[in-house]
Amino acid sequence: MFQEVHDYGQINYVIAIASLSSSVSLLGLNTAVTTLIPQGHKQIDIQANQVILISATICAIIASLFNWILGLFVLGMAFWMMSSYELLSRKLYSKYAINIIGSRGSQLVLSMILYSFFGLNGIIIGFIISFFAFSFTYFRTIPQFSKRFNNIKKEFKTSLHLYSYNLSNALLLYFDKIIIAPIYGYTILGYYQLGFQFLMFFSMISVSFYQYLIPEESSGRKRNRLRIYGIALSIIITILVFVFAPTILELFFPKYINSLDSIRILSFGIIPMMITGTLNSKFLAMKRTRYVLFSSITYQVTQIILIMILGKFLGINGISLSVVIAMVFQITFLGIAHLHLNKNSKQSRPTST
């Protein structure tokens, strides 16, 4: 990696602030669109995009007070997220894949190029250009904007639950950086973040399964066999990451060799992330959003407490371990909730005579 560990930690701290701000601006409408369009709701995407234009602008102004360039980051990320989720809701899976892979790939290339000219700001600029370039689906809806919000109002309760869930997910992805940097410093955050990036990269499959299952099951299709395949695949990936992590670090990230144990610990999070994603998709399709919300709260509270305790005694390994343990708590909650719902549904079925 071309960045020093300290700089890598610092840029991830700044990006975490901007990304969390953008997630706040989404108001749960990205997942609401993905859930409701397959169920036949009309114009929900147009009205959702109208709301996002207002909320993202407000959050962008607030973020720009920290650093002016972050305002553009917040807007770009919000527009790109809405574009991606709309493509997913319409089951345009090839276009969705292009939108995700294209934006991530261009972010990497542009950030590396612009870093050499503008330093850390160049990385942020690379993200901004990529976000706006792959937000075509969002921009295409702007001419259809009106003052009508009737469909959004009808689904406000569902959207509110989804907002809480999405915000909890955003906290999962970004809030730990905001805590770690001021307590343990940018260098520790840099080492931890590389391991976390490994987790996020290899868990893209679980995220893809989750995002695929939402519109499918919202349409009434069952995909239980796919869940089993996904969990089996996550186990294989975990083993591969654990075994080959030293080789990957030596070849591509020699400055980050101290991240080895962190990467191996975090690799065990791939399996619970897959299980969590598949269970959450089922709850969302059933509109049982409170279980999804409470599981996310369980994760977040557990992680924050453990970062404070284990980080103090075990350093970066303790911080990494806090992620995996928190995920185990989360899937335990979801598993109990799932068994509870199944038990109640069986009891409520009329017995045949």
Beta strands, then each sheet from edge to edge (+ up, - down):
end
